């Protein structure tokens, strides 16, 4: 399990844009499962939508991408772990059900390809075992910062 303090060391994101609370499963180089606890205190809910709060789909995809970033980082050799992982693209995004305050997103990612600095991932976000979103993600290992 990877707790929030370690996630904060891995990802360059900070509040309110860090969208992964915990990693509960990981097979380095293969797959990862992260958790995002969705609360009414999220900064986007007052505007999306005030009378019917729904987590924006783009942020669900970002949570998937951040989880994939943790997997990529943990799958790198030590000498490459100072290099940033950049989100390059998304394909096949589908939203199946709204995500609302009180939901817990289960973020499942598997590596579909890894060639040199390019990574491909398939991601699913679930709430209570039901798929709420899915996407194919593409990322690239950048130059050392």
N, C-alpha and C positions, 0 to 999 in steps of 0.2 A: 504494500500500500504506500502511496505517496501522498503526504499531507500538504496543505496549502503553503506552508513556509518553503518547502522544496520546490513546489510548482512556481512560486514567485521568483525563485532563483533561476529557474529554467526559462520561463517565458518573459518577454520584455514588457508585458502588459501590466497595468496597475488598475486599482479601483478608479472608476466604475467599469472598466473594460476587461478585467480579468473574469472570464466566464467558466472557469473550471475550479471546483472546490476541492476535489479529491480524486485520486486515481485508485481504483479498487482492484483492478486486475491488469496484468501486463505480461506479455510474452515478447521480450525484446526482439526486434526485427520482424515481428508478425502481427500482433494485435494489442489493443489496449481498451480499457473501459474506464471512463471518467464519470463523475457525478457533478451536476450543477443543481443546487437547491434554489428554486425560484421563489422569491418572497415578494410581498407587496411593496417592500422598501426599495425595490430596484428603481433606479432613476428614470427609466423609460415609461413606467406604468402610468404616471399622472397624465401623460400625453398620448398614450397608446392603449387603450382608449379610456377616458375618464370614467365613463359609466359601465364599461365592460373591458377590464384590463386583459390584454393579450400580449404575450412576449413576441416582439417582432421576429419574423422568420429569418431575417438577415442575421440576427443575433444568435439564433439557434445554429445557423450554419457557421458563424464565427466560433461558437463553443465547440462544434465538431472540429474546426480547423485548429483551434488551440490544443485540443486533445491530441490531434494528429501531430502537432508540433512537439508535444511532450514525448510521444512515441519515437519520432524521428531523432530527437535529441538523445534519448536514452539508447537508441540503436547505433549511434555514431561511435567511432573509436575516440578515445580520450583526446587525441590531438585535434579533432574537429569540433569538440564540444564548445568552443568559444565562437564558432561561426553561427550567424543567425539563420533561421529557417524562414523563408519568405513564402507566403501564400500566393500561388500563381493563377489559379483558376478553379472554377466549379462547373460541373456538368450534371445533368439529370436530377436537378433539385426538385423534390416533391414534398409538399406539406400535406399531411394527412389529417391533422387534428390540432386545434388551438392549444397552446401551453399557457396556463393561467397561474396566478399566485397560489402557492401551496403545492404545486407539482414538483417532483424531483425528476430531472432529466437524466437518463442513463445514456451516456455518449459512447457508442461502440464504433471502433475504428479498426480496420484491417488494412495492411499494406498490400496493394495490388501490383505495384512495380517499384523497383529501385535500381536505377541505372546512373552511375556516376553521381551527379549532384541533384538529379531529379527523382522525386518521390510521387507515387500515385497511391491514393487511399480510397476506400469505400467506407462511408460513414452512415450510421443510423442513430437517430435520437428516439428514445422510447420513454413513455410515461406509463407506469403500472403494466409493463409488458407489451404495450401497444405502440407501434411505430407512429411517431408524430411528424418525423421528417427524415429524409434520406438524401444523400448527395455523393457524387464522386469528386474528390479534391485533388488538386495538383500543387506541389510545393517544390521549392528549390533551396538547396544549401548555398548560402551566400558567402562572401569573403569575410575573413575575420574582422571583428569590430574593434 
